[in-house]
Amino acid sequence: EPAEPMVLDRGPGGDASLDEAADLLAAAEFPVMVSGGGVVMGDAVADAIALAERLGCPVVNSYLHNDSFPASHPQWCGPLGYQGSKAAMKLIARADVVLALGTRLGPFGTLPQHDMDYWPSDARIIQVDADHKMLGLVKKISVGICGDAGAAARALSDRLSTRTLACDATRDERARATADEKQAWEDELDEWTHEVDDFSIDMIKEAIDEEGNWLHPRQVLRELEKAMPERVMVSTDIGNINSVANSYLRFEEPRSFFAAMSWGNCGYALPTIIGAKAAAPDRPAVSYAGDGAWAMSMVETMTAVRHGIPVTAVVFHNRQWGAEKKNQVDFYGRRFVAGELDGGEDYSEIARAMGADGVRVDQLDEVGPALEAAIDAQMNEGRTTVIEIMCTKELGDPFRKDALSTPVRHLDQYSEFI
């Protein structure tokens, strides 16, 4: 007889560690919470909210866990890390105590971004993770709690419920600072219509003289954000535009955002969102992919059609392997190798050939309505739609600007080598 799967009770962590963490939080003047994937997987969003509200602290999402805290909450500040929220980064930079709840604090979410080295080097770090091997692995910590994110949050809330906290006196001031930083970031996103590096400006000028109309990716992402339906699930592939999308994806409930994470597996988004839709057919399902990643798995459109699992796929058609090409721009003097995808493909036609609906969009005011129509077809008619959006070749920042920098030779025998 097959054994039934068991749900193991991980518990909140050790009493001594929890007591020490509570003391640090009680003495903190500007605490900040990092809400990570463990909050999502542990169904602990409500517990994270309760603890955050007791502290009155800014809450930032760990990298690519934008669904770990509701975006409508006034203490939510957005994601850290690659192409994340400047508001989140500026606020955590002020922290004297960081509560990393259910996160391994991986490098993608702690290294400099937007030319800001934002990680608070002098802050005391409390890290909560169910895997003891993650505690202190990436960042030096003051307290490590091996436990379930939700159970630990509840235990800390209990310990702080009757205490007077050092930060209580500045609750209103900190709330205003949080709101101001968030508004400044929203204003910047509204004004940030295109990339401004030399290569991107050249590509924008080039697009003006080309046949057809080409849209700025950032404007496209903002319009998609505005048109997202309630309870949407979004999967993102790897690549340059998908990385930039991190600034524009906000969610209200867990298990809404699916990303390739550290694996960086190309072609991830479409099959992932098909699986998510099969698990939650009552929720709208959207995937993001560039044209390179899309070609890796677009045949799964037929899987969605054949098996009646309707999804909406957004394809950013910018005719290049953007992430790879960005490295060749920044580190190889625009000496391009295997980065171009100028084949004249029409992915909307290919979608129709596979039995789905296909729409090509090259006007900004058509982006939101196209997504809304596709979601309506998905939810009410059981139709899969591929939305092909024609984008310029401009490129956002790479993950690390020093990733492929010229090595420094420290040994004399290698001094003649570059």
Secondary structure, DSSP 8 states (H G I E B T S, - for coil): -----------S--HHHHHHHHHHHHH-SSEEEEE-HHHHHTT-HHHHHHHHHHHT--EEE-TT-TTSS-TTSTTEEEE-STT--HHHHHHHTT-SEEEEES----GGGTS-BTTB--S-TTSEEEEEESSGGGTTSSS--SEEEES-HHHHHHHHHHHHTTS--GGGGGHHHHHHHHHHHHHHHHHHHHH--S--SHHHHHHHHHHHTSSS--B-HHHHHHHHHHH--TT-EEEE-SSHHHHHGGGT---SSSS-EEE-GGG--TT-HHHHHHHHHHH-TTS-EEEEEEHHHHHHHTTHHHHHHHTT---EEEEEE-SB-HHHHHHHHHHSTT--SS-B--S---HHHHHHHTTSEEEEE-SGGGHHHHHHHHHHHHHHH---EEEEEEB-S-----S-TTTT------SGGGTT--
